[in-house]
Structures are given as structure tokens and as C-alpha cells.
Amino acid sequence: MIPPRPQTTEGRGSVLRFARAFRRDLLSALPERLYRAWMAEFRSPLVHSFFCNDPALVRLILKDRPQDFPKSNRLRTGLAPLLGASVFVTNGPEWAAQRRIIDPAFDGGRLHDTLPAIFGAADAMVARLKPGPQDIEPEASHAAADVIFRAMFSMPIEHETAERVFAAFRAHQDAQPVVNWAALLPWPRWLPHLHSRRTRRTAGEIRSLIAGLVKGRMDAIRVGGAPDDLATRIMTTPDPQTGRRFSEAEMVDQVAIFFLAGHETSASALAWALWLLAAHPEWQKAVAAEAASLTPDMAGVKALRTTRAVFREALRLYPPVPMMVRQAARSETLRGRRAPPGAQLVLSPWHLHRHVRLWDRPDEFDPARWHRPETQNSARDAFIPFSAGQRVCPGAGLAMVEGVVMLARIAQAFHLRPGPRPPTPVARLTVRGRDGITIHLAPRNSPA
Ligand code: HEM
């Protein structure tokens, strides 16, 4: 069974038709040829962009010369009401200083400190899940937000403040269709500058709730009673070059992006991975069997080889962040074509991960590929669910552990069956099911 992918067209069509389709859904609007092209140029009066699938181009932009391909200021302006000057939108020395403070908190060596948060949230999700058919996306979102609150502020999602922040984020996403990938590409150019009053209000609510959390934590740090979690680590770490720490206001920007980047993405990955398990009973059985021996420590998580391969395969087929955009700071020659300063360079995990010249049977769900030596080249050249290079996702390690533990715990507790119709992937803020992602749950200790 081939997991669902969007219907695309080969035709060129009119610019207007493309623009309309693009605003509806990016994945189906883009032409089929992007799954086999190394590069594609799109030109209109509004946008000049290059789709970069050639691994050499991806390497150039993300790893070799990232300073020449910054994020655009338009992105920063578009996300400013919610994210201020967070690490997600800044560039250059401002960005580098932020990462020098943030990265140590997420260091591999500190990952085991977040295990209680991850296991706690996984067990809470299993306890919350009800048997029967359901859209699993809201549950996955709830669980991912729970992980972030526990890891950042040592509080479960049931805590009153956490619940309020989570509810405010949901309201913001309803009010802010602008925060989707289609709008972050400059199409049309003016769109991200238009913030509705509702968008500004919901963003303001989130930020004032976060400001309360940050202030409370700052006070606790001052009197020496703060728990050792991500918030405390980030707030007490000085920039090793300048000795500067984040101010309370700067910390609000960072916490906002951790919640947004950390919960939307993990929720998308978990929901698709659960659907894939539901649709592939043989893999589900293997994951459930492996889960029986899971111990709540790093060695236990590392031992789940099959579950990790399943989660990786889900990230390959349904990368939560389908596309990333950079801007040429100066004139560049890309595969022999001139890209003027300001050209938009699109790096698409979605297309790279399903590229017919880079993967064997790219549309098939085959977790076993991750244990075959011939996958090594594809994995190195064409697997970037967390991006790559200096701007690689700082939460990648945490997200991998979270995905594996959640899958294991859920597959151990429930039999999963797919809903009546396969979900249709669409690019919202992350890759979601157009009408949700329906699966059927039955407790394993009773007949399925
Ligand atoms: C499956 C889960 C996740 C996926 C697929 C994912 C993916 C990504 C990707 C592709 C980027 C690069 C975006 C770009 O350059 O335009 C990114 C950046 C980022 N992610 Fe994640 N992420 C995940 C989970 C997390 C978590 C759990 C956190 C934090 C707790 C997090 C925090 C961030 C931050 C702060 C950035 C901005 C980094 C920078 O620009 O320097 N992410 N993520």
C-alpha cells in the first residue's frame, strides 16, 4: 500500500491559476516534475524563486555558505507579532549569539535530563486516549505541547498556565492563516505584513502569558529555587563570547518559538507515524513487541531500533516542515543560471525525501531501508527533516527521542487501524491531514 501523497499537475497553467492553487495548498500546487528535477526556476512579476533539489545546492546553501543565504526580513516581519526577534527569524551576529546561549541546553549530553518530561507526557497521552475512531491530530498536538511544557518549565499541560498558553496558541493559529508556508513564500509580496487585529491580539495574549512564566522563573532563579529544566538552563547560560545573558524580554521571544517550533512539528510527525503504523500491521506488531522491553533511560530508548526506523521513515514521507526558504544576499550562479540578489531559494524536504533520483521506491513506506547500506547515500544527501548546517533544528535530538517513546508507548497500549479514508497531506504551518488523520484505537489487552 502506497501512503497518500497529494495530487499534483504537470501543466504550467496561468500564473493566476497557480497563485490560487498555491494559496489553497502548496504541496498539490507544485508540479510533479519537482520530484525528479535538480533545480527549477519560477519567475513572475511577484516572485523569482529557485527550487533547489540538487544535493550540492542544498549543501552550498545550508552548510558551505549559509551566511550568503540568510532568512528574509519578510519572514521576520511576518512572524514578528508572535515571535519578535527569536532565533528562528534572526540572521548574522544576532542569530549566532542566540544560538551560543541556546545550544548548550539542548546538547546531546543533556538529553537524558528531558527523559522524565518525555516519558511523563507519553504515559499521560496513553491514559488520555479513548478507544474508537478518532482524528489523532489534536491528541498528538496535546501530547507534543505537554512535552514542551514539561521540558521547558517542569509543568504538565494540565497546569492552568500551560493550558492557557496552549489554548491561546490554537486561537492564534485559527486567526493567523498567514503563518503557513504558502504565505511565508513571498506570494504575494505584501501578504505577511498584513496582521489582522485578531492576530495581533492572540499573539499578544500568548506573549503576556509567556512573560508571566519567564518572570516567575527569573524570580525563582534569583532566590535559588528554580528547577533544572530547559528554561533555567537557557536563562542562566551566558554567551561564552560576551558573557551576556538573555533579558526577560528576549527570553519571551525564544520561549514563543520553542513552543511553536517544538509542538507543531512533533505533533505532525507523531500523527503521521501513528497513521503509518495503523496502515502497516506488520510494522505495528514489531514496534509493539519492541516496546515491551522499553526502560525509561537513554539505553532503553536507543535499543528501539525498529521504532526509530519507523519514525525516521515517517519523517521522510511526511516531513513536518515541508519547505524552507532562504534569500540570495548577492548575485549567485546556481547550476549555470543567474539568481539575482533577493532571489528566493526553496529547500524542500518534501521533494528531496521523495526524489526519484535520490531514493529507491521513494513513495513506499519501508522502515527496513534505514538498515540497508545503500540508504546511506540517500540519508546523507537527501534527508533533512531537521534542516542541516549551522541552522539545524536545536530540538532534533529531543524530537527523535520523543517520537520514538510516544510511538512505543502507544503501540504497546493500543491496536491501531486506519480510518475509512486515507488522509490527504496538505502544507499548513506543518504537514497536516486536510480533513484530519483518522485512526481507530482498540486496547491491546482486549480483542481488537
Ligand atoms: C519532529 C520535530 C521537529 C522537526 C521536524 C523540526 C524541524 C525543524 C526545521 C526543518 C528547522 C529549520 C527551519 C528553517 O531553517 O527554516 C527547525 C528549526 C528550529 N527548531 Fe525544530 N523541529 C522539530 C522539533 C523541535 C523542537 C522539539 C524544538 C524545541 C524544543 C525545536 C526548535 C527549533 C528552533 C528554535 C529552530 C530555529 C533554529 C534556527 O533558526 O537557528 N524544534 N526545526
Boltz pocket constraint, residues with backbone or C-beta under 6 A from the ligand:
constraints:
  - pocket:
      binder: B
      contacts: [[A, 87], [A, 88], [A, 89], [A, 99], [A, 148], [A, 257], [A, 258], [A, 261], [A, 262], [A, 263], [A, 265], [A, 266], [A, 269], [A, 319], [A, 320], [A, 321], [A, 323], [A, 324], [A, 325], [A, 384], [A, 385], [A, 386], [A, 387], [A, 390], [A, 391], [A, 392], [A, 393], [A, 394], [A, 395], [A, 396], [A, 398], [A, 399]]
      max_distance: 6.0
